[in-house]
Amino acid sequence: MGDAGEGLIDADSRIQERLEDLEREREERRNPTAVKNPERARELESLRLARVELERQFEATTHERRRAMLTQALADLDKRIAAARAKPE
């Protein structure tokens, strides 16, 4: 069985990411020409969508090994998103 605290941590990180996404979307609406590197923007959007899909799978999965695999995949995506955001414009 999974740890109850693990679900709270996952929910907290999802909320934080959603708040970051909303802030980014607000900023893009305020300044639509701010996208200096469209390739980087596409990469980030692709990674974000992949993360959303993995989260959906995680929520729907009850098998512990599959959940562990999805947790690792989410962590890997988080690293890739952070690296993509850290790239200079």
Secondary structure as GFF3:
##gff-version 3
##sequence-region A 1 89
A	DSSP	alpha_helix	4	30	.	.	.	ID=ss1
A	DSSP	three_ten_helix	32	34	.	.	.	ID=ss2
A	DSSP	alpha_helix	38	60	.	.	.	ID=ss3
A	DSSP	alpha_helix	64	86	.	.	.	ID=ss4
###
